[in-house]
Amino acid sequence: MFARLQSMTRNLLRRPDWLPQLLPSSCVLCGQTDRNAVCQPCRQRHFTTRPRRCVQCAMPIPTTAKEIRCGDCLKHKPAFDATVVVADYAAPADQLVLALKFGAKLPLAPLMADMLREAATHYAERGLALPTLLTAVPLGKLRLQERGFNQSLEIARPLSRRLDIPLESLLVRLRDTLAQATLPNEERRRNIKRAFVVPTPAMNYVRGAHIGVIDDVITTGETLNEIASTLKRFGAKRVTNIVFARTVSK
């Protein structure tokens, strides 16, 4: 009996997204006692509206627009082919992103993955293809040491299980770049240029694949554009961003 209990405990610890279900908690948005990180009323209130978005960069576009892409994507086509998001990077979605990234609230990652699964399912129901392989935006070594975890990877792991799409480490960050959020828009592209590479063991995974790139926030899209350029340079057929929140003003 004791051996069986030990085995069950080990299995639970391998699945950290189960832990919040076992412990008393409260909703991070309204503070009400709930076994989930975000209670169902808050989730229903804040994360069920789906505005029409540019299929390529996920910026909101008018419902009456004839094109499925925004003007910027039509004029300056990004390297990535599509973007799936849950919400705009504004209250209250930004609270979840900040709590995970800077507050180390790791139980939020499975919740965000679950909402991304719903967004991806909605995307697929519109007849758009989902990726066949997932990867997370890698952190630089110094930032990973400082933070202790990669928030994009924490989201990607449970999302991979929920979508039943394999997750692989396909990219290496060659250098520690400055934080994109600290830079003016015109400097972000230079900062991230040639910052990633596909290592030799991953090349066979990338070639000919439709790859989904997981991240927490898309702002100007420069980082994800550079990643898509890199993956396509190494033979990827298509790249879809799967990102929790979208900044709506560049």
Secondary structure by P-SEA (a helix, b strand, c coil): caaaaaaaaaaaaacccccccccccccccccccccccccaaaaaacccccccccccccccccccccccccccccccccccccccccccccaaaaaaaaaaaccccccaaaaaaaaaaaaaaaaaaacbbbbcccccccccaaaaaaacccaaaaaaaaaaaaacbbbbbccccccccccccccccccccccccccccccccccccccccbbbbbbcccccaaaaaaaaaaaaaacccbbbbbcccccccc
